[in-house]
Amino acid sequence: MSTTGLRPDRRRRTNGALIYPARVTDRIRFPTDFGRRFTIFIYTQETFARTESPANPRDVIRTIPEFQRMAEAHGVIPTYLLNYPVVMSGTAHEIIGAMAENGRAVLGALLQPWATPPFDEELTSANSYAGNLALALERAKIASLSEAIASHFSVQPVIYSAGRYGVGPHTAALLSQAGYRMDVSVRPRFDYRSDGGPDFSRHDARPFWAGPDTMLIELPVGACYTGTMRRFGPLLQRLVMQRNGLGGLLARGNAFARIALTPEDMPIADAKEAVNVMLADGIQLLSFAMHAPSLLPGHTPYVKSSAELNLLYRWWEEMFAYLASRDIKPIASDAAVAAAWAARA
């Protein structure tokens, strides 16, 4: 046996890489009194798509206090995942940094290769996924972003997300070496290979230990299959991608859908059903996510007007009420890290 408690030959097969589904023995068991919890991650970036003209980071950051007030009213401590331009804007320190200093928020890193120095790669779609970069370059970009956050916020980030969910075979090892304790890049049931990205179609939303020494916590973005035929999810999802209109037909018949825990293009009724499915699957920690530019109308496809922004806030209010009705309590991401390690110890 290894010091991780896992047979060395079982670890060697995947080397704890995030691009592979977790083994049963790698799944995280939380303490018996952990109950059922949820946490929220905000992708704090100046623009939604890398090919778009970026907004001023300050304009996006100034929308965050309103969201923060709503979150705090429900006892929620969000994690703001900061990309390099946001970190360097100065406004992030004034607004988000102040929240983190008094425990109202957690800071993390959001690595978007096209926005993070050193800029030594060719600008291609494949290279927009950091995990596709040369090992040394991925390491250098992680270090650059980490050092910028530490310098501007006087805190070493321990929560990481790869932009576009772009982890690769070396990401978990690099994060462990850099002192990160949790990654939130895996998006279960989604496949980005057509664009040069990773394939998470065989992953589920259960948190697991990752990295060569299983020292990194992977908390996947909340996503799952729902519907009466969800057990045939991988097959049905391939058919949906191949045949126009099939997805809508299956969803209307409550037979099959792929749902993520986000207010962005996910109806509240469908998101509630996804919560129910994940609870039934025994998942204790649910992960919600949203892009900060959605708080500034016109900067994501999901929120194009003030009316749609109001609908986004209504989605959150209804979801918070539903989570409370199911006795699913909020937890900060750093507290979730501590709970996972407490159970492991």
Summary of the structure (lengths in Angstrom):
residues: 345
radius of gyration: 19.2
end to end distance: 16.9
largest distance: 57.8
contacts: 1170
relative contact order: 0.17
helix: 44%
strand: 16%
